[in-house]
Amino acid sequence: MKSFLTRYKHAWILCYGFVYLPWFLYLERTVTRNYHIIHTWIDDLIPFNEYFIIPYLLWFFYVAGAIAYFFFKNKQDYYKMCALLFTGMTISLIICTIYHNGTDLRPMVDPDKNVFTWLVSRLHAADTSTNIFPSVHVFNSIVVHIAIARSSCFKNRPWIVRLSFLLAASICLSTVFLKQHSVVDGFGSVIMCYALYPLFYGEGYAANKRKLPRKALG
């Protein structure tokens, strides 16, 4: 047991879930009225499509799978990806705490039409239409793809990087085709990712990492 804990001590960073989940659930319970509605004319041009529930739900496996993979395969990629993920998720929570926001884009969905609309109805029942800016779905998908594309683990497997890009793009599109988010939420996530990226994947990060003792890097 001691050797197991020593080998996988980098699991400590996953304790962030004990911060994120209670904070997010608190916002879901309290931000129910008097919030700013995010809605643009571009959103009205995008049709609702229940089939996008598939990539939307695959997001959970995409993010969790990437974390699990790097946890066991590449500790440095794991740390960088988690640090970027959790920084962006925290910023998103802070924004939603200060700037109460939501959307009015959700259409009426007939759960009896097909299995996809039934899944959408379950999603609507479980997730409110508030706390949407910036989109965590979009931000996390971009970060996971960056981690996969930048990792040496897939240097000789470009097909995995291409599949990752297709899945990440599909997840991002699903947020607007399911009317879960406005395009504004997606663009906000892109901007946030662009701003944070150099801190974790830029030359400055690499230079600082080289200066650290090997023991400090885990």
C-alpha positions as CSV (number, residue, x, y, z in Angstrom):
1,M,0.0,0.0,0.0
2,K,2.8,2.4,0.9
3,S,4.5,1.8,-2.5
4,F,1.2,2.4,-4.3
5,L,0.6,5.7,-2.5
6,T,4.2,6.8,-3.2
7,R,3.9,5.9,-6.9
8,Y,0.6,7.6,-7.4
9,K,0.9,10.5,-5.0
10,H,0.2,12.9,-7.9
11,A,-3.5,12.0,-7.4
12,W,-3.6,14.8,-4.8
13,I,-4.5,17.4,-7.5
14,L,-7.8,15.6,-8.2
15,C,-8.9,16.8,-4.8
16,Y,-9.9,19.9,-6.7
17,G,-13.2,18.1,-7.3
18,F,-14.1,18.7,-3.7
19,V,-13.8,22.4,-4.4
20,Y,-15.4,22.6,-7.9
21,L,-18.5,20.4,-7.3
22,P,-19.8,22.0,-4.2
23,W,-19.2,25.5,-5.6
24,F,-20.9,24.6,-8.9
25,L,-23.9,22.9,-7.2
26,Y,-24.3,26.0,-5.0
27,L,-24.5,28.2,-8.0
28,E,-27.0,25.8,-9.7
29,R,-29.2,26.1,-6.6
30,T,-29.0,29.8,-6.0
31,V,-28.7,31.4,-9.5
32,T,-32.3,30.7,-10.5
33,R,-33.6,34.3,-11.1
34,N,-32.4,37.8,-11.8
35,Y,-29.6,36.7,-14.1
36,H,-28.4,38.1,-17.4
37,I,-29.7,36.3,-20.4
38,I,-27.0,35.6,-23.0
39,H,-28.6,35.4,-26.5
40,T,-27.4,36.6,-29.9
41,W,-28.9,36.6,-33.4
42,I,-26.3,34.0,-34.4
43,D,-27.9,31.6,-31.9
44,D,-31.2,32.0,-33.7
45,L,-29.6,30.8,-36.9
46,I,-28.4,27.5,-35.4
47,P,-31.1,24.8,-35.4
48,F,-31.7,22.5,-32.5
49,N,-30.4,19.0,-33.2
50,E,-31.0,16.3,-30.7
51,Y,-28.4,14.0,-32.2
52,F,-25.6,16.2,-30.8
53,I,-26.5,14.8,-27.4
54,I,-24.0,12.0,-28.3
55,P,-20.8,14.1,-28.4
56,Y,-22.2,16.2,-25.6
57,L,-22.3,13.2,-23.3
58,L,-19.0,11.8,-24.7
59,W,-17.4,14.9,-23.1
60,F,-17.5,13.2,-19.7
61,F,-15.6,10.2,-21.0
62,Y,-13.2,12.3,-23.1
63,V,-12.1,14.5,-20.2
64,A,-12.1,11.7,-17.6
65,G,-10.4,9.3,-20.0
66,A,-7.6,11.8,-20.8
67,I,-7.0,12.5,-17.1
68,A,-6.8,8.7,-16.3
69,Y,-4.5,8.1,-19.3
70,F,-2.0,10.8,-18.4
71,F,-2.2,9.9,-14.7
72,F,-0.8,6.5,-15.4
73,K,1.3,7.2,-18.6
74,N,2.8,10.6,-18.3
75,K,2.9,12.5,-15.0
76,Q,4.2,15.8,-16.6
77,D,1.4,15.9,-19.2
78,Y,-1.1,15.0,-16.4
79,Y,0.1,17.9,-14.3
80,K,0.0,20.4,-17.1
81,M,-3.4,19.4,-18.4
82,C,-5.0,19.3,-14.9
83,A,-3.5,22.7,-14.0
84,L,-4.9,24.3,-17.1
85,L,-8.2,22.5,-16.7
86,F,-8.7,23.5,-13.1
87,T,-7.5,27.0,-13.5
88,G,-10.0,27.7,-16.3
89,M,-12.8,25.9,-14.4
90,T,-12.1,28.1,-11.3
91,I,-12.2,31.2,-13.4
92,S,-15.5,30.1,-14.8
93,L,-16.9,29.6,-11.3
94,I,-15.7,33.1,-10.3
95,I,-17.2,34.7,-13.3
96,C,-20.6,33.0,-12.7
97,T,-20.5,33.9,-9.0
98,I,-20.0,37.6,-9.8
99,Y,-21.9,37.8,-13.1
100,H,-25.1,35.7,-12.8
101,N,-25.9,34.5,-16.3
102,G,-28.0,32.1,-18.2
103,T,-29.8,31.4,-21.5
104,D,-33.3,31.2,-22.9
105,L,-32.4,29.1,-25.9
106,R,-33.8,25.7,-24.9
107,P,-36.7,24.5,-27.0
108,M,-39.5,22.3,-25.9
109,V,-38.4,18.7,-26.3
110,D,-40.7,15.7,-26.8
111,P,-39.0,12.9,-24.8
112,D,-41.1,10.3,-26.7
113,K,-39.9,11.3,-30.1
114,N,-36.7,9.1,-30.0
115,V,-34.0,8.1,-27.6
116,F,-32.0,11.2,-28.4
117,T,-34.7,13.6,-27.3
118,W,-35.3,11.5,-24.2
119,L,-31.6,11.9,-23.4
120,V,-31.9,15.7,-24.0
121,S,-34.9,15.8,-21.7
122,R,-32.9,14.0,-19.0
123,L,-30.1,16.6,-19.5
124,H,-32.6,19.5,-19.1
125,A,-33.9,17.9,-15.9
126,A,-30.5,17.5,-14.4
127,D,-28.8,20.7,-15.6
128,T,-30.2,24.2,-15.3
129,S,-29.8,26.8,-18.1
130,T,-27.7,29.1,-15.8
131,N,-24.0,29.5,-15.1
132,I,-23.1,29.0,-18.8
133,F,-20.5,31.6,-19.4
134,P,-17.8,30.7,-20.3
135,S,-18.6,27.2,-21.3
136,V,-16.8,24.5,-19.3
137,H,-17.7,21.9,-21.9
138,V,-15.9,23.9,-24.6
139,F,-13.0,25.0,-22.5
140,N,-12.3,21.4,-21.2
141,S,-12.6,19.9,-24.7
142,I,-10.0,22.3,-26.1
143,V,-7.6,21.8,-23.2
144,V,-7.8,18.0,-23.5
145,H,-7.1,18.1,-27.2
146,I,-4.2,20.4,-26.6
147,A,-2.8,18.0,-24.1
148,I,-3.2,15.1,-26.5
149,A,-1.7,17.0,-29.4
150,R,1.3,18.3,-27.4
151,S,2.0,15.0,-25.7
152,S,5.0,12.8,-26.8
153,C,2.8,9.8,-26.0
154,F,1.1,10.3,-29.4
155,K,4.0,11.5,-31.4
156,N,3.9,8.4,-33.6
157,R,0.1,8.0,-33.5
158,P,-1.2,11.0,-35.4
159,W,-4.6,9.3,-36.0
160,I,-5.3,9.6,-32.3
161,V,-4.7,13.4,-32.4
162,R,-7.0,13.7,-35.5
163,L,-9.7,11.7,-33.7
164,S,-9.3,13.8,-30.6
165,F,-9.7,17.0,-32.7
166,L,-12.9,15.7,-34.3
167,L,-14.3,14.7,-31.0
168,A,-13.4,18.0,-29.4
169,A,-14.9,19.9,-32.3
170,S,-18.1,17.9,-32.1
171,I,-18.4,18.5,-28.4
172,C,-18.0,22.2,-28.9
173,L,-20.6,22.2,-31.7
174,S,-23.0,20.2,-29.5
175,T,-23.2,22.9,-26.9
176,V,-24.9,25.3,-29.5
177,F,-26.9,22.7,-31.4
178,L,-28.4,21.4,-28.2
179,K,-29.1,25.0,-27.2
180,Q,-27.2,24.5,-24.0
181,H,-25.0,27.5,-24.7
182,S,-24.9,30.6,-26.7
183,V,-22.0,31.1,-29.2
184,V,-20.9,33.8,-26.8
185,D,-20.1,31.1,-24.2
186,G,-18.0,29.2,-26.6
187,F,-16.0,32.2,-27.8
188,G,-15.5,33.2,-24.1
189,S,-14.0,29.7,-23.5
190,V,-11.7,30.0,-26.6
191,I,-10.5,33.4,-25.4
192,M,-9.9,32.1,-21.9
193,C,-8.0,29.1,-23.2
194,Y,-5.9,31.3,-25.5
195,A,-5.0,33.6,-22.6
196,L,-4.1,30.7,-20.2
197,Y,-2.3,28.4,-22.7
198,P,1.1,30.2,-22.5
199,L,1.2,29.8,-18.7
200,F,1.2,26.0,-18.9
201,Y,2.3,25.1,-22.4
202,G,4.4,28.1,-23.4
203,E,8.2,28.5,-23.4
204,G,8.1,30.3,-20.0
205,Y,6.6,27.2,-18.4
206,A,9.2,24.9,-20.0
207,A,12.0,27.2,-18.8
208,N,10.8,27.2,-15.3
209,K,10.4,23.4,-15.3
210,R,14.0,23.0,-16.4
211,K,15.1,25.1,-13.4
212,L,13.2,22.9,-10.9
213,P,15.0,20.0,-9.2
214,R,14.0,16.7,-10.6
215,K,12.6,15.6,-7.2
216,A,10.3,18.7,-7.2
217,L,8.8,17.5,-10.5
218,G,7.5,14.3,-8.8
